[in-house]
Amino acid sequence: MDSMDIFDRAAVRRHRDRAVKTIDQVANVLRDAAERLLDRLDDTTRSFTDALDVGGRGIVAPLLRARGLRVVSCDLSAAMAASNGNPCVAADEEWLPFASASFDLIVASLSLHWVNDLPGALLQLRQALRPDGLLLASLPALGTLAELRSALTEAEDELTGGVSPRVSPFPELRDCAHLLQRAGFMLPVADLEEVRLLYADPFALLTDLRAAGEANAVRERNRSMPCPALFPAALARLPTQDGRVAVTLRMAMMTGWAPGATAATT
């Protein structure tokens, strides 16, 4: 098995297929994340016409169209791709079907963290950009759902004497700009935005993750049914704030320009 083959891509597709019917449950969180990313468009004097929405789950494409852009959407799941409206394409982020220099803006909002070859995917996105085109991407960074990861690990070890990977590994913020640079982007920047999510019902956290298509797709996950006491025990360990369970979403906000005549001065 390839050492980079961390995620079960077939499972990622199934989770996205299933989430088409439930994505509205988490639309507010996804929209907030997308708007934070798109705010960076207001910091540049460049104008854009043709955008690619990668994995926007029906949230990003309308926001881009509201800005007057022509938008093509793609998703690993054909059903999820269709939720964006036409034109849309079912496409694997690791094998993008777009010709070179097809777009002047690409937006990938919280959609690349289940990709095995992230450097390769970023390279393909850069190649799909026109000279001086812009990539805006966000990734859950290290520390995201740290509360849940710790609680699950402690509870499973206590109950069974062992642990299984149940939360995806996330990159460190300091690595994200390097990934952009490695893929050939100019002026790579990665900064952090942190969102605190509060739940009156801790089980709603697990429901929301599933509704968003974010169920566990780590290839080495335990495929057997977990101990019935696992999730109640883990959720009971989560920290609280104002009487509600609190978890953290740490988003690495990444910007990079395709090489061109003006990118160095944008």
TILO-258131 format. One line per 4 residues: number of its first residue (from 0); their letters; for each residue x, y, z of N, C-alpha, C. Coordinates in pm, 1 decimal. Atoms other than C-alpha are relative to their C-alpha. Layout:
NUM = a = X:Y:Z:X:Y:Z:X:Y:Z ~ ...;
//
This chain:
0 = mdsm = 84.5:-120.3:0.0:0.0:0.0:0.0:87.6:124.8:0.0 ~ -74.2:-125.1:8.2:123.1:349.0:-88.7:0.7:66.3:137.0 ~ -11.3:-62.9:-131.6:251.5:531.6:219.2:-88.3:123.9:11.1 ~ 85.9:-117.6:-2.6:36.2:832.1:116.8:-148.0:-37.2:-1.2;
4 = difd = 137.6:46.1:12.2:-280.3:619.4:97.7:-65.0:-5.0:138.0 ~ 50.9:-11.1:-136.4:-421.9:743.0:428.6:-151.3:-13.2:3.7 ~ 144.9:-9.1:-1.6:-785.5:791.1:332.6:-62.7:-98.1:-98.8 ~ 79.8:89.7:83.2:-1043.7:554.3:189.1:-89.8:87.6:-87.7;
8 = raav = 70.1:-94.4:86.6:-1161.7:757.1:-109.2:-140.7:-49.7:-36.0 ~ 134.1:52.6:26.0:-1454.1:523.1:-180.1:-93.9:34.7:115.0 ~ 81.2:-38.0:-115.9:-1577.4:590.8:173.5:-30.5:149.3:-2.3 ~ 24.3:-144.2:10.4:-1534.7:965.9:122.8:-114.7:26.3:-97.2;
12 = rrhr = 107.6:-18.1:98.6:-1754.6:941.3:-187.8:-134.5:-43.5:57.8 ~ 126.2:46.6:-59.2:-2019.1:739.5:-2.5:-53.0:99.9:102.1 ~ 42.4:-97.8:-100.9:-2024.7:990.4:281.5:-56.6:125.5:-65.9 ~ 49.8:-117.1:72.4:-2069.4:1276.1:33.4:-134.6:-29.9:-65.7;
16 = drav = 128.2:39.6:59.4:-2345.6:1087.2:-149.1:-111.3:7.3:104.2 ~ 98.7:5.5:-107.1:-2528.8:1033.6:179.4:-33.9:139.0:53.2 ~ 18.2:-131.9:-59.7:-2480.5:1393.0:293.8:-84.7:93.4:-85.2 ~ 82.3:-86.1:84.8:-2670.9:1538.5:-2.0:-135.0:27.6:65.0;
20 = ktid = 132.5:-13.4:-59.9:-2993.5:1479.4:192.2:2.7:72.3:134.2 ~ -7.8:-54.9:-136.5:-2864.6:1626.3:519.6:81.5:127.7:9.4 ~ -95.7:-110.5:-5.5:-2629.1:1908.7:424.3:-63.4:128.6:53.0 ~ 66.1:-120.9:-50.0:-2890.2:2174.6:509.3:12.4:13.5:151.4;
24 = qvan = -11.7:-4.4:-146.4:-2847.4:2080.3:877.8:124.3:77.2:45.2 ~ -126.9:-65.0:-36.2:-2494.4:2225.3:873.9:33.0:114.9:-94.0 ~ -24.5:-104.7:99.5:-2535.9:2489.9:603.6:54.5:127.4:63.5 ~ -44.8:-124.8:-62.3:-2483.3:2776.5:848.4:148.8:-3.7:31.3;
28 = vlrd = -142.8:11.8:-30.9:-2143.1:2648.3:961.0:82.1:3.9:-128.2 ~ -72.6:2.3:127.0:-2031.9:2575.5:603.1:-1.7:137.5:-66.6 ~ 9.5:-132.9:61.2:-2155.2:2916.1:485.9:91.4:98.6:72.0 ~ -88.8:-88.4:-76.1:-1971.0:3095.6:765.0:145.0:-23.0:-39.8;
32 = aaer = -136.9:30.9:40.4:-1649.5:2914.6:672.3:28.1:51.5:-140.1 ~ -19.9:-45.4:137.4:-1696.4:2993.9:302.9:8.0:152.3:-8.1 ~ -1.9:-146.3:3.3:-1770.7:3361.4:365.4:130.2:55.4:56.3 ~ -129.6:-42.7:-54.7:-1459.5:3395.0:580.2:110.1:-13.7:-104.8;
36 = lldr = -99.8:21.0:104.5:-1255.9:3252.4:292.9:-17.7:101.0:-113.3 ~ 25.8:-90.0:112.3:-1422.4:3463.8:22.4:22.1:146.1:36.1 ~ -31.7:-137.5:-41.4:-1368.1:3779.8:229.0:136.0:43.1:-53.9 ~ -133.5:-33.1:50.6:-1011.6:3760.5:98.0:-5.1:57.0:-140.8;
40 = lddt = 15.0:-62.5:131.5:-1140.9:3858.4:-245.4:-10.0:151.7:11.8 ~ 13.9:-143.2:-19.2:-1214.3:4200.3:-100.3:133.2:68.2:29.5 ~ -132.0:-55.5:-30.2:-845.8:4242.3:-18.3:87.3:16.2:-124.2 ~ -77.7:-13.2:122.6:-733.9:4234.1:-382.0:-71.9:90.4:-98.1;
44 = trsf = 59.2:-87.5:101.5:-787.3:4482.1:-664.3:-28.9:-74.8:-128.8 ~ 26.0:79.6:118.8:-801.7:4201.9:-918.0:-147.5:-32.8:-12.5 ~ 136.5:46.8:24.4:-1132.1:4110.5:-1079.0:6.4:-137.2:-65.0 ~ 2.2:138.0:47.6:-1232.8:3755.7:-1171.2:-129.3:-24.4:-76.6;
48 = tdal = 117.5:28.1:82.6:-1473.6:3609.5:-1422.8:-42.1:-146.6:5.1 ~ 29.1:143.0:11.8:-1446.9:3227.1:-1429.8:56.4:-74.1:120.6 ~ -41.5:63.6:-125.2:-1438.3:3034.2:-1103.2:-30.0:-149.3:-2.0 ~ 22.3:141.3:-27.1:-1404.5:2668.8:-1010.7:-25.7:-15.6:149.2;
52 = dvgg = 36.7:31.4:-138.2:-1579.5:2561.3:-691.6:29.9:-147.7:22.9 ~ -39.5:137.9:-27.0:-1415.6:2245.8:-552.6:-64.1:-45.2:130.5 ~ 59.5:58.9:-120.0:-1633.7:2050.9:-312.4:-78.2:95.1:86.1 ~ 68.4:-103.8:-77.6:-1849.3:2345.4:-208.1:-132.2:-40.9:61.8;
56 = rgiv = 120.0:57.3:-63.6:-2149.4:2127.5:-110.5:-123.6:89.1:-12.5 ~ 117.1:-83.0:23.2:-2404.7:2365.3:-260.9:2.4:133.5:71.3 ~ -11.2:-123.4:-78.0:-2280.7:2653.2:-42.4:82.6:104.9:-73.0 ~ -95.9:-94.6:56.6:-1988.3:2812.2:-227.3:-46.7:56.7:-134.5;
60 = apll = 37.6:-45.1:134.2:-2125.9:2828.6:-583.3:-97.8:117.5:2.4 ~ 90.0:-116.9:-4.0:-2420.7:3059.0:-496.3:68.9:127.4:48.1 ~ -72.4:-118.0:-48.5:-2186.7:3291.6:-306.0:86.8:60.1:-110.3 ~ -81.2:-49.1:111.7:-1958.6:3315.6:-609.2:-87.2:62.9:-108.1;
64 = rarg = 89.4:-56.3:102.4:-2247.2:3371.1:-848.9:-55.1:134.8:44.8 ~ 48.6:-128.0:-52.1:-2371.9:3649.3:-620.8:102.0:110.7:-20.9 ~ -106.0:-97.1:29.3:-2038.5:3818.4:-689.6:15.3:22.7:-150.5 ~ -1.8:-23.3:143.7:-2108.5:3803.8:-1064.2:92.4:-90.9:-78.1;
68 = lrvv = -92.8:89.0:69.2:-1876.7:3514.6:-1150.8:-74.3:-113.3:-69.9 ~ 42.7:125.5:60.1:-1936.2:3229.4:-1391.1:66.9:-112.3:78.2 ~ -50.1:101.9:-92.0:-1896.9:2913.5:-1182.5:-21.7:-139.6:-56.9 ~ 8.6:143.5:20.9:-1821.2:2549.8:-1254.7:29.1:-65.5:134.1;
72 = scdl = -19.7:69.9:-126.9:-1853.9:2315.9:-955.3:40.8:-143.8:-26.0 ~ -34.8:141.4:8.3:-1694.8:1976.7:-901.2:-0.8:-60.4:139.3 ~ 0.6:72.5:-126.3:-1721.9:1714.6:-630.3:29.2:-145.8:-29.4 ~ -25.2:142.6:14.0:-1606.0:1358.3:-578.7:-131.2:-76.8:-15.2;
76 = saam = 132.6:60.1:8.0:-1974.6:1268.6:-538.2:-79.7:65.9:-111.6 ~ 81.6:-54.9:108.0:-2188.2:1308.7:-850.8:-126.0:65.4:55.1 ~ 121.7:-56.3:-59.0:-2496.9:1369.3:-635.7:28.7:133.2:66.5 ~ -34.6:-125.7:-64.8:-2320.9:1637.6:-432.7:36.6:105.6:-103.5;
80 = aasn = -33.4:-94.5:106.4:-2181.3:1798.6:-749.5:-126.9:62.0:-56.5 ~ 125.3:-48.6:57.7:-2536.7:1827.1:-885.0:-70.5:98.9:91.8 ~ 66.0:-91.3:-94.4:-2646.0:2010.2:-569.3:44.5:144.1:-18.7 ~ -52.1:-134.3:22.0:-2440.4:2309.7:-684.9:-69.3:72.0:-115.0;
84 = gnpc = 56.1:-56.8:121.8:-2646.8:2366.3:-998.2:97.6:-12.8:-115.2 ~ -84.7:12.4:119.3:-2513.6:2356.9:-1352.8:74.8:129.4:-28.5 ~ -69.9:123.6:37.1:-2250.3:2350.3:-1481.7:70.8:-63.8:119.9 ~ -66.3:73.8:-106.9:-2117.1:2081.0:-1251.3:60.3:-127.9:-56.9;
88 = vaad = -73.9:116.3:46.4:-1879.4:1786.9:-1286.0:29.0:-89.9:119.7 ~ -47.8:96.4:-99.2:-1824.4:1470.7:-1082.6:147.7:-24.0:-29.4 ~ -143.5:5.8:25.7:-1446.9:1476.2:-1044.0:75.2:-30.9:127.8 ~ -88.8:32.8:-110.7:-1180.9:1329.6:-818.8:103.3:111.5:12.6;
92 = eewl = -96.6:-108.8:-19.9:-969.1:1606.6:-666.2:142.4:-43.3:-28.2 ~ -134.2:49.4:27.8:-666.1:1382.3:-718.5:23.8:-21.0:-149.7 ~ -10.5:19.6:145.4:-738.7:1351.5:-1095.0:-95.6:97.4:-68.2 ~ 90.9:-101.8:51.5:-895.0:1678.2:-1204.9:-5.5:-3.7:-152.7;
96 = pfas = 16.0:13.7:144.6:-1036.1:1677.8:-1560.9:9.4:130.6:-77.4 ~ 6.6:-131.1:63.1:-989.2:2048.0:-1638.3:128.0:31.7:-77.0 ~ -114.5:-40.2:81.3:-764.1:2186.2:-1908.9:79.0:109.6:70.1 ~ -84.6:-105.5:-56.2:-475.6:2414.9:-1822.3:-62.1:136.9:-28.5;
100 = asfd = 42.3:-139.6:15.2:-563.6:2780.9:-1771.7:-150.1:12.8:-27.4 ~ 145.3:-4.4:19.7:-940.4:2717.4:-1749.5:-69.3:105.6:85.7 ~ 66.9:-86.5:-96.6:-1015.4:2947.6:-1454.6:95.5:108.9:47.8 ~ -84.8:-102.0:-62.4:-893.3:3270.4:-1300.5:-18.8:3.9:151.9;
104 = liva = 19.9:12.2:-144.4:-1026.3:3180.7:-952.7:-42.5:-142.9:31.4 ~ 40.5:131.6:-49.6:-1046.8:2848.5:-770.7:-22.5:11.1:150.0 ~ 34.7:-4.1:-142.4:-1217.4:2811.2:-432.5:-22.8:-142.6:47.7 ~ 16.4:132.1:-61.5:-1185.4:2497.4:-219.3:-20.4:22.0:149.3;
108 = slsl = 32.8:-30.8:-139.3:-1364.2:2560.2:109.9:-23.7:-129.3:77.0 ~ 9.2:119.2:-84.8:-1305.8:2280.4:363.2:-30.8:-125.4:-82.2 ~ 31.3:111.1:89.6:-1292.7:2025.0:81.3:120.0:-84.1:-41.2 ~ -119.0:73.2:45.2:-935.3:1900.0:41.4:62.2:-87.8:108.4;
112 = hwvn = -64.8:69.7:-111.2:-869.2:1733.7:377.9:-16.7:-150.8:-5.1 ~ 9.0:144.7:18.4:-973.0:1386.0:259.1:77.8:-44.6:-123.9 ~ -82.0:30.8:117.9:-725.3:1395.5:-32.6:129.6:-65.5:45.3 ~ -124.2:67.7:-37.3:-436.4:1150.9:-11.7:123.1:76.7:-47.5;
116 = dlpg = -114.2:-70.8:56.7:-198.5:1340.9:-241.1:-32.8:148.6:-7.7 ~ 33.3:-142.1:-3.0:-258.4:1699.1:-132.3:97.0:83.5:-83.2 ~ -89.3:-77.1:88.4:60.2:1836.0:-297.1:-35.6:-17.6:-147.5 ~ 36.3:23.4:138.8:-44.5:1671.7:-623.9:-129.8:68.9:-37.8;
120 = allq = 126.7:-67.5:27.2:-398.8:1807.3:-597.8:20.0:150.4:-14.0 ~ -27.6:-143.9:9.5:-269.1:2159.5:-533.1:72.0:33.5:-130.4 ~ -68.9:-21.3:127.6:-38.3:2127.7:-834.5:-100.6:1.6:-115.2 ~ 100.7:2.8:106.3:-334.2:2032.5:-1054.7:-88.7:123.8:3.9;
124 = lrqa = 78.6:-122.6:-10.5:-533.9:2326.4:-922.0:77.8:119.5:-54.9 ~ -80.6:-110.1:54.3:-248.3:2560.9:-1001.6:5.8:-5.6:-151.8 ~ -3.9:13.8:145.4:-228.7:2421.0:-1354.0:-132.7:38.0:-64.5 ~ 131.4:-36.8:54.0:-602.5:2479.5:-1399.9:-24.1:150.1:3.4;
128 = lrpd = 12.0:-145.0:-7.2:-552.6:2847.6:-1318.5:69.2:67.6:-117.1 ~ -66.5:-85.1:98.4:-473.5:3111.5:-1577.0:114.9:74.6:68.3 ~ -104.6:-83.4:-60.4:-159.3:3319.7:-1525.9:-62.8:112.5:82.7 ~ 50.2:-99.0:-95.1:-219.6:3552.1:-1229.8:-133.3:-39.5:61.9;
132 = glll = 122.0:46.6:-64.1:-516.8:3339.5:-1120.9:22.8:-26.0:147.9 ~ -6.3:9.3:-146.4:-596.1:3300.3:-752.5:-64.8:-128.5:50.5 ~ 58.1:111.4:-75.5:-650.8:2994.9:-534.7:-33.6:46.5:140.1 ~ 41.7:-17.1:-139.1:-848.7:3031.7:-213.0:-39.7:-137.5:51.2;
136 = aslp = 29.8:132.5:-53.8:-853.4:2715.5:-3.5:3.9:6.1:151.3 ~ -5.3:13.9:-145.7:-931.3:2629.7:355.4:5.2:-146.7:35.1 ~ -15.6:135.9:-49.9:-833.6:2317.8:544.5:-16.3:0.3:151.5 ~ -6.7:13.9:-145.5:-907.1:2202.1:897.1:146.8:-20.9:40.2;
140 = algt = -139.7:7.3:-41.8:-572.9:2254.9:1070.6:11.2:-79.0:129.8 ~ -27.7:72.8:-122.7:-409.7:2066.4:1354.1:-62.2:72.3:118.9 ~ 72.9:-58.3:-111.6:-615.7:2125.5:1666.6:-149.9:-0.7:-21.8 ~ 142.5:13.5:28.1:-950.8:2094.2:1491.1:-55.2:-127.0:65.2;
144 = lael = 64.5:111.8:-70.1:-1181.1:1870.4:1696.0:95.6:-69.4:97.3 ~ -96.3:59.5:-93.5:-890.5:1816.3:1936.3:-71.1:-51.3:124.8 ~ 74.6:42.4:-118.0:-1140.3:1792.2:2220.0:-64.4:-137.1:-23.2 ~ 65.1:127.0:32.5:-1327.3:1510.8:2045.1:102.7:-110.9:-17.8;
148 = rsal = -105.4:100.2:19.1:-1008.8:1331.6:1942.7:50.7:-51.4:134.4 ~ -51.4:38.4:-131.2:-877.6:1333.6:2299.0:-102.3:-80.7:78.1 ~ 104.1:69.5:-75.7:-1210.4:1226.5:2448.4:-22.3:-141.4:-52.0 ~ 18.1:133.1:58.0:-1250.7:935.5:2205.7:117.3:-90.7:32.9;
152 = teae = -119.0:79.8:-28.6:-893.1:819.0:2258.7:-0.1:-47.9:144.6 ~ 0.2:35.9:-142.0:-919.6:826.3:2637.7:-110.3:-100.4:32.2 ~ 112.8:88.5:-31.3:-1262.8:660.9:2646.9:20.9:-138.5:-59.3 ~ -18.8:130.7:62.8:-1172.7:384.7:2400.2:110.8:-79.1:68.3;
156 = delt = -109.3:68.6:-68.8:-846.2:305.4:2575.1:-47.7:-53.7:134.8 ~ 51.0:43.1:-130.9:-1025.9:286.8:2909.2:-94.6:-118.1:-13.3 ~ 101.8:103.4:15.3:-1304.7:64.6:2773.9:53.6:-128.8:-62.0 ~ -43.5:116.9:77.4:-1110.7:-167.3:2541.2:148.4:-30.2:11.9;
160 = ggvs = -144.3:20.8:-8.3:-741.9:-126.7:2617.8:73.6:27.3:-128.7 ~ -63.0:-35.7:127.1:-669.6:0.7:2266.3:-77.4:112.8:-65.5 ~ 66.8:-111.5:68.1:-757.3:281.8:2025.0:3.3:-22.5:-150.3 ~ 10.1:2.5:145.2:-862.4:315.0:1662.4:-8.0:144.4:-48.1;
164 = prvs = 10.0:-138.0:48.9:-820.6:631.0:1449.2:-144.4:35.4:-33.2 ~ 140.5:-37.4:19.3:-1158.8:805.2:1463.0:-17.0:144.8:-42.4 ~ 2.5:-137.3:48.8:-1071.4:1167.1:1373.3:113.9:14.8:-99.6 ~ -99.6:-14.2:106.3:-886.1:1257.3:1053.7:124.1:74.6:49.5;
168 = pfpe = -118.4:-81.4:-28.3:-524.7:1375.7:1082.1:-6.7:130.5:-78.2 ~ 4.9:-130.6:64.1:-491.7:1746.3:1000.3:141.4:58.4:-7.3 ~ -133.5:-59.3:12.8:-188.3:1946.9:877.8:21.6:111.4:100.5 ~ -34.5:-116.1:-81.5:-6.6:2200.9:1088.8:-8.6:125.0:-86.6;
172 = lrdc = 13.6:-125.6:73.6:-67.0:2562.0:989.4:129.3:35.4:-72.2 ~ -127.8:-40.6:57.8:303.4:2619.8:925.7:33.2:-77.9:-126.9 ~ -27.2:80.2:118.9:300.6:2344.6:661.2:-83.5:43.8:-120.1 ~ 93.9:-28.0:108.4:14.9:2489.3:455.6:57.6:94.9:-104.8;
176 = ahll = -62.6:-90.8:97.0:202.5:2781.9:296.7:109.3:-72.6:-77.5 ~ -103.8:77.5:68.5:487.8:2542.5:219.0:-61.0:-89.0:-107.7 ~ 66.5:82.9:99.7:242.3:2312.8:38.1:-34.0:81.9:-124.0 ~ 29.4:-87.1:113.7:131.5:2605.1:-179.6:126.4:31.4:-79.3;
180 = qrag = -126.1:-31.7:66.4:491.0:2700.1:-254.8:51.9:-119.5:-78.5 ~ -44.0:123.1:65.5:574.8:2339.1:-339.9:-78.7:-25.9:-128.6 ~ 83.8:19.9:117.7:285.2:2335.7:-588.5:19.3:107.9:-105.2 ~ -32.4:-101.6:99.7:425.0:2641.4:-767.1:-76.7:128.9:11.5;
184 = fmlp = 73.7:-124.4:-17.4:205.7:2917.5:-626.0:93.8:112.2:42.8 ~ -72.1:-119.6:-41.4:337.8:3269.9:-585.4:-69.2:60.6:121.8 ~ 52.1:-71.1:-117.1:293.3:3474.2:-266.6:-89.3:-88.9:86.4 ~ 84.4:89.4:-79.4:167.5:3176.7:-65.3:-17.6:52.9:142.6;
188 = vadl = 31.9:-46.4:-135.4:-5.3:3272.2:259.6:-95.6:-100.5:62.6 ~ 93.5:82.2:-76.4:-171.4:3059.0:524.9:-16.9:64.6:136.8 ~ 26.5:-53.3:-133.4:-335.8:3215.9:826.8:-114.4:-76.7:63.3 ~ 91.4:83.6:-78.6:-562.9:3079.8:1095.0:-125.4:76.6:38.2;
192 = eevr = 125.6:-49.1:-55.3:-927.4:3140.3:1173.0:-58.3:-110.8:86.6 ~ 48.2:98.2:-97.1:-1080.4:2967.5:1472.3:-146.9:25.1:30.2 ~ 142.9:-7.2:-29.2:-1447.9:2891.1:1527.1:-29.1:-94.6:116.3 ~ 40.2:81.0:-115.2:-1588.3:2765.1:1856.6:-144.0:-44.4:-21.7;
196 = llya = 134.0:54.6:20.8:-1889.5:2537.2:1812.9:-54.9:-49.8:133.1 ~ 62.6:34.5:-127.5:-2128.0:2492.7:2105.6:-125.6:-82.9:-25.0 ~ 112.9:91.3:15.6:-2381.8:2212.0:2143.8:-68.2:-23.9:134.2 ~ 75.3:34.1:-119.4:-2656.7:2178.5:2401.1:-8.1:-151.0:16.0;
200 = dpfa = 3.7:146.9:1.2:-2679.8:1810.5:2303.8:129.6:-50.3:-61.8 ~ -128.8:41.8:55.2:-2332.5:1654.3:2263.2:-13.8:-97.6:-117.0 ~ 17.3:93.0:111.3:-2470.8:1383.8:2032.3:-25.1:74.7:-131.0 ~ 22.9:-79.3:120.8:-2564.1:1663.3:1787.7:130.8:28.2:-73.0;
204 = lltd = -130.4:-16.2:65.5:-2192.1:1710.0:1721.9:25.1:-114.7:-97.1 ~ -21.4:115.2:86.3:-2168.1:1357.4:1583.8:-98.5:0.7:-116.8 ~ 101.0:-8.7:106.0:-2490.7:1407.1:1389.1:40.1:101.6:-106.2 ~ -41.5:-103.4:95.1:-2355.7:1726.3:1231.0:117.4:-45.2:-86.0;
208 = lraa = -113.1:48.6:78.3:-2029.7:1562.9:1127.0:-47.5:-95.1:-109.4 ~ 55.6:92.8:98.2:-2223.5:1287.0:954.1:-81.5:75.8:-105.4 ~ 83.3:-77.0:92.5:-2465.9:1537.6:799.3:84.3:76.0:-101.6 ~ -89.7:-73.7:89.2:-2173.6:1728.8:648.0:81.4:-89.8:-91.2;
212 = gean = -82.0:92.0:78.4:-2023.1:1414.6:494.4:137.8:-19.3:59.0 ~ -130.2:3.7:-65.7:-1740.8:1419.4:750.3:16.7:-120.1:92.3 ~ -21.4:122.4:-77.5:-1773.3:1068.1:890.7:140.0:-54.0:-25.9 ~ -137.3:51.3:3.7:-1450.5:877.3:950.0:27.6:-75.9:-130.0;
216 = avre = -40.6:68.5:122.6:-1281.2:777.0:623.3:149.0:-32.9:2.0 ~ -139.6:42.3:-11.5:-933.3:696.4:756.0:8.1:-148.0:-38.4 ~ -4.9:137.3:52.6:-830.2:377.0:577.1:22.0:-102.3:110.7 ~ -31.4:95.4:-106.3:-698.6:213.8:895.5:-101.0:2.9:114.1;
220 = rnrs = 102.7:-4.4:-104.3:-1019.5:280.3:1089.4:-48.6:-141.9:31.5 ~ 59.5:126.5:-40.9:-1178.5:-4.8:1281.1:-136.4:-13.4:-66.7 ~ 125.1:15.9:75.0:-1460.0:-138.8:1058.9:-110.8:-65.9:83.3 ~ 100.7:66.7:-82.5:-1638.5:-327.6:1340.7:-79.4:103.1:79.8;
224 = mpcp = 82.9:-89.1:-79.9:-1916.7:-177.2:1548.8:74.2:37.0:129.0 ~ -68.8:-38.4:-123.8:-1772.0:25.9:1837.4:-75.4:-49.2:122.1 ~ 62.2:32.3:-129.0:-1837.9:-60.2:2197.0:-116.8:96.5:24.5 ~ 116.9:-87.8:-18.1:-2189.2:73.5:2276.7:24.3:114.4:97.8;
228 = alfp = -24.2:-103.7:-100.5:-2050.3:270.2:2569.5:98.9:105.9:-46.0 ~ -110.4:-87.5:40.1:-1778.0:441.5:2365.0:-44.3:145.7:-15.5 ~ 34.2:-138.7:30.4:-1953.4:750.6:2234.6:-63.5:71.9:119.1 ~ 47.0:-69.0:-122.1:-2153.0:827.7:2551.5:113.7:33.4:95.3;
232 = aala = -111.5:-26.1:-91.5:-1831.2:795.0:2753.7:88.3:112.1:-51.7 ~ -84.5:-104.3:58.0:-1635.2:1012.6:2511.7:-67.9:136.0:7.5 ~ 70.3:-128.0:0.2:-1899.3:1282.7:2482.1:-10.9:58.3:140.7 ~ 5.6:-47.5:-138.1:-1921.6:1302.5:2860.7:130.6:66.3:42.4;
236 = rlpt = -130.3:-57.1:-33.1:-1553.2:1400.2:2863.6:24.4:135.0:-67.6 ~ -23.3:-123.7:73.9:-1591.7:1698.4:2630.1:-12.3:121.0:92.0 ~ 9.5:-121.3:-82.0:-1531.5:2043.2:2779.8:-131.7:72.5:-26.1 ~ 123.5:-75.5:13.9:-1828.6:2272.0:2834.3:27.1:149.4:12.1;
240 = qdgr = -5.8:-146.5:-8.5:-1884.3:2643.6:2792.9:-143.5:50.0:10.0 ~ 136.0:-49.8:-23.4:-2193.5:2816.1:2930.9:-101.8:-113.7:-3.0 ~ 91.8:112.2:-10.2:-2347.2:2476.7:2994.3:-15.2:-82.2:-126.4 ~ 8.1:74.2:125.1:-2292.0:2351.2:2640.0:136.3:-61.1:-33.4;
244 = vavt = -123.3:64.4:44.0:-2035.8:2114.1:2490.8:68.2:88.6:-102.9 ~ -75.7:-89.7:87.9:-1759.9:2306.8:2313.0:107.8:-77.5:-75.5 ~ -107.9:54.6:82.0:-1538.7:2196.3:2023.1:50.8:110.4:-92.2 ~ -67.5:-104.8:75.8:-1299.9:2393.5:1805.0:24.0:-41.9:-143.7;
248 = lrma = -36.4:14.3:140.6:-1270.9:2427.9:1428.0:109.2:101.4:-29.7 ~ -113.9:-87.3:32.8:-926.4:2567.3:1338.0:23.3:-10.7:-150.1 ~ -7.0:2.4:145.5:-920.9:2662.7:969.3:125.8:70.1:-49.9 ~ -113.5:-60.5:69.6:-602.4:2721.0:772.4:-52.8:62.8:-128.1;
252 = mmtg = 47.4:-73.5:116.6:-697.1:2990.0:519.3:119.5:24.7:-92.4 ~ -114.6:2.1:89.7:-468.0:2953.8:218.4:-28.1:81.6:-126.2 ~ 9.4:-75.2:124.9:-412.2:3196.2:-68.5:130.2:-15.4:-76.7 ~ -117.9:11.6:85.8:-177.3:3153.8:-361.5:-34.9:41.1:-141.4;
256 = wapg = 20.3:-50.3:135.6:-136.1:3306.5:-705.7:75.4:-87.1:-100.5 ~ -69.3:67.0:110.3:-56.4:3127.1:-1028.7:103.2:95.5:-58.2 ~ -102.6:-88.6:56.5:266.3:3260.8:-1179.7:-52.5:76.5:-121.1 ~ 43.5:-83.9:110.8:207.0:3548.2:-1419.6:68.5:133.8:6.9;
260 = ataa = -69.4:-128.3:11.6:308.6:3896.0:-1515.1:-21.5:90.5:120.3 ~ 31.9:-95.0:-106.8:137.5:4070.7:-1224.4:-12.7:-62.6:136.8 ~ 23.9:64.5:-129.0:112.1:3810.4:-947.6:91.0:52.5:109.1 ~ -97.0:-43.4:-100.5:423.8:3936.6:-772.6:-34.0:136.8:57.9;
264 = tt = 32.9:-133.9:-50.2:266.8:4281.9:-728.4:-146.1:11.6:40.4 ~ 143.4:-5.2:-31.0:-97.8:4184.7:-659.1:-21.6:18.2:150.7;
//
